[in-house]
């Protein structure tokens, strides 16, 4: 009886939408006109031969790797710094969380200005060292780096606080014993701290995988001129899977095809999350 409310809420808001999406993906389903007939796996067959889908998949994986891996490493280093004896600890800890509570629309607006082609601050700094201006929205890798930096700025502090909370629960006598044995701070960090906070590392790896593969708001708002289209640039150079889902479902009103994209994304998130979970657990156990 105690856990019944959880299963009830999960069934209504989790399981039912998932199963209904699978049902819709097997139909020619228009967003406005509704079910137009059962088509079986036709939407999935079409999806696997859709060049736009594979492009969106590549962009999603690229943005995920470029934003998630450096983000978690930076969060780990930042947490280690905050765990030391700093003055005004509360100020610094609150400060690293500030990017996460700012509206994503405001963040995207600022970063869009920073990465402006003609008057952006980033191109201005690059010009000072003799590097030609970069059209951050027009080039694939440039746009991926720009969007990844936006994601990293928003989420590094949040993950750092999770790591910090875990670090403060590590018994201090373990560090004292290591210091008596002559271990350096670097050695203690990798031999004591990282293995001790392994559950938190695994948690952030899985959650970052889920969020990273569902990236939508940052790339959608990065191109102000194409926000309503959801194409991710003129050549779809930074269109993610969720953006493609949005384009098909809410601009072209093809709910059946959009549902098929959603299920492919679900399977991708599941596979990558399991792989990352196993890798992170193995790395942490060896540490």
PyMOL commands that set and color helices and strands:
alter all, ss='L'
color gray80, all
select helices_A, chain A and resi 4-25+42-48+51-82+89-101+104-114+121-128+140-167+172-180+185-196+198-213+217-222+224-226+241-251+255-286
alter helices_A, ss='H'
color red, helices_A
select strands_A, chain A and resi 27-30+34-38
alter strands_A, ss='S'
color yellow, strands_A
deselect
rebuild
show_as cartoon
